[in-house]
């Protein structure tokens, strides 16, 4: 795999992710273990790509489907 793909990727520690998301470190570990938040393991520690946080928040947004800009409403316009 070429290193160019990672040149702009910033990897965060679990503590940094917890601070950014305002969660406990244990909650971040649970998200990683459940594969809800992608992470790379380096030795005994995890690093989370910064874009994974944005993707997680976007995917788990609580907006109703008709309010989400990326989803089409199930209702047909009459």
URRA-V498530 format. One record per residue. N is the residue number from 1. RES is the residue in three letters. SS is DSSP state (~ for helix, > for strand, _ for the rest). PHI is phi in radians with two decimals (none if undefined). Layout:
<<N,RES,SS,PHI> <N,RES,SS,PHI>>
This chain:
<<1,UNK,_,none> <2,UNK,_,-1.34> <3,UNK,~,-1.29> <4,UNK,~,-1.04> <5,UNK,~,-1.15> <6,UNK,~,-1.82> <7,UNK,_,-1.08> <8,UNK,_,-1.83> <9,UNK,_,-1.53> <10,UNK,_,-1.83> <11,UNK,>,-1.78> <12,UNK,>,-1.92> <13,UNK,>,-1.32> <14,UNK,~,-1.06> <15,UNK,~,-1.10> <16,UNK,~,-1.16> <17,UNK,~,-1.09> <18,UNK,~,-1.04> <19,UNK,~,-1.17> <20,UNK,~,-1.11> <21,UNK,~,-1.54> <22,UNK,_,1.00> <23,UNK,_,-2.14> <24,UNK,_,-1.39> <25,UNK,~,-1.07> <26,UNK,~,-1.08> <27,UNK,~,-1.12> <28,UNK,~,-1.11> <29,UNK,~,-1.02> <30,UNK,~,-1.10> <31,UNK,~,-1.09> <32,UNK,~,-1.17> <33,UNK,~,-1.09> <34,UNK,_,-1.44> <35,UNK,_,1.11> <36,UNK,_,-1.46> <37,UNK,_,-2.19> <38,UNK,_,-1.09> <39,UNK,_,-2.63> <40,UNK,>,-1.99> <41,UNK,>,-1.69> <42,UNK,>,-2.06> <43,UNK,_,1.13> <44,UNK,_,-1.77> <45,UNK,>,-2.07> <46,UNK,>,-1.92> <47,UNK,>,-2.25> <48,UNK,>,-1.93> <49,UNK,>,-1.10> <50,UNK,~,-0.97> <51,UNK,~,-1.14> <52,UNK,~,-1.15> <53,UNK,~,-1.17> <54,UNK,~,-1.08> <55,UNK,~,-1.09> <56,UNK,~,-1.10> <57,UNK,~,-1.12> <58,UNK,~,-1.08> <59,UNK,~,-1.21> <60,UNK,_,-1.77> <61,UNK,_,-1.10> <62,UNK,_,-1.71> <63,UNK,_,-1.11> <64,UNK,_,-1.12> <65,UNK,~,-0.96> <66,UNK,~,-1.25> <67,UNK,~,-1.56> <68,UNK,_,-1.35> <69,UNK,_,-1.20> <70,UNK,_,-1.62> <71,UNK,_,-2.12> <72,UNK,_,-1.58> <73,UNK,_,-1.23> <74,UNK,_,-1.31> <75,UNK,_,-1.45> <76,UNK,_,-1.48> <77,UNK,_,-1.18> <78,UNK,_,-1.79>>
